[in-house]
Amino acid sequence: MNPDCAQGKHAACTGDAWNEIADELTACDCDCHQDRPDLPQNRPENATGGAERASGGSDEQGGLKSDSAGSAVGRLDEIRAREQAATGGPWAFHADSGAPLDADAVDAADGTEVCSYLLPANAEFIAHAREDIPRLLAAVDAVLELHKATRYGDMVGDLKHALTHDVLVCPICEDGTGGYETYPCPTVRAITEAVGS
């Protein structure tokens, strides 16, 4: 339990007042609500479902199979699906939502309440996420597009390299010997590790 909650910051987390606000409480930074099935966010029909709810990813990039890049692309597709399903932005943070318990709220541009009962720093993060996530996805997509798997033979275009024709390489990363890094290159591996964790 969050010590702030235990000290009464969220007085409605326990006691008789709880039942009065349980249906309105949508988020709180303390973990005392996790075992409350009566809360909307803890009901099975409101579970996010992770990959089941997302559009799903492809294990292929540029038409060529790669497990590590495929998992990064799949994870990015999940993030993109959540981003596209969210209320349109820009979002704004309002310190006083008028909700019980002097709560904070994040509202969509059309005035729809996105969530409430957050600490200001959390609300600010959520409000900026609506604009930040699409930018970050575009940046990662651009890097992955530059560093996509390419058949070595397609790059050199001669029969001299026929034995290595089907080897997948990164067209951007050099291996230090005048050749190309095999795919996935260090850049794609770094993205895969960061996104996959």
Long-range contacts (C-beta under 8 A, 24 or more apart in sequence): 1-30, 1-31, 1-32, 2-29, 2-30, 2-31, 2-32, 4-30, 5-30, 5-32, 10-101, 10-117, 11-101, 12-100, 12-101, 20-100, 21-100, 21-101, 24-99, 24-100, 24-116, 25-116, 25-117, 26-115, 26-116, 26-117, 27-115, 27-116, 27-117, 27-118, 28-117, 28-118, 29-118, 29-119, 29-122, 48-82, 50-78, 51-78, 53-81, 53-82, 53-85, 54-78, 54-80, 54-81, 54-82, 55-80, 55-81, 56-81, 61-144, 61-148, 61-149, 62-148, 62-149, 62-150, 64-148, 64-149, 64-150, 64-151, 64-168, 64-183, 66-149, 66-168, 66-183, 66-184, 66-188, 68-184, 68-188, 68-189, 68-192, 69-144, 69-149, 69-183, 69-184, 69-188, 69-192, 71-192, 71-195, 71-196, 72-144, 72-188, 72-191, 72-192, 72-195, 72-196, 73-144, 75-195, 75-196, 76-137, 76-140, 76-141, 76-144, 76-195, 79-133, 79-137, 80-137, 83-133, 83-134, 83-137, 86-130, 87-112, 87-114, 87-130, 88-130, 89-130, 89-131, 90-127, 90-130, 90-131, 91-126, 91-127, 91-128, 91-129, 91-130, 92-127, 93-120, 93-123, 93-124, 93-127, 95-120, 140-191, 140-195, 143-187, 143-191, 144-188, 144-191, 146-171, 146-172, 147-171, 147-172, 147-173, 147-185, 147-187, 147-188, 149-183, 149-184, 150-183, 152-180, 155-180
